[in-house]
Amino acid sequence: MISDKMQKELNEQIALEGYASYLYLSMASWCRSQGLEGCSRFLHRQSEEERMHMLKIFFYLDEVNGRAVAPGIKQPPQEFESVRSLFEQVYAHEQKVTASINKLVTKSLKEDDHSTYNFLQWYVEEQREEESLMRTILDKIRLIGDGPQSLYYIDKELEVINAQAAQAEGEAA
Ligand code: FEO
């Protein structure tokens, strides 16, 4: 059995993960409109991952006799200044998610809710990986530059990351 307070907090996390999914979907569409196919594919995958993060909490709440709430859809931004600014926003959002997960971990310990504490460890690891990946992408953008002549090379780098992720998925299957 989960406390009402923890259930409420986990539902807020559901909303945050759900918003990330829609934000990245919107970003994927913007990249596609700029001809950045690699970036678009990358963001579509991230959007799917965020949906999975959201659903994982849904199933957890079911398992502990809680009640998951489907969040309302908040309209994400549709226009972005540049590919660099877009990935800066992705990184900022991931940092926000990490801070939220860390707060949940602290609260689960305060409540002696070891089941939720244990469940959240997966997210702690996932956030470390996601922040690291986004920093790598931003570093590459800074190295390559993001003027009009550089966009092709940035997109190529994202395709390399897509290929690595596809290979990792194939190996995990
Ligand atoms: Fe599920 Fe990337 O936060």
Boltz pocket constraint, residues with backbone or C-beta under 6 A from the ligand:
constraints:
  - pocket:
      binder: B
      contacts: [[A, 17], [A, 20], [A, 49], [A, 50], [A, 53], [A, 94], [A, 97], [A, 130]]
      max_distance: 6.0
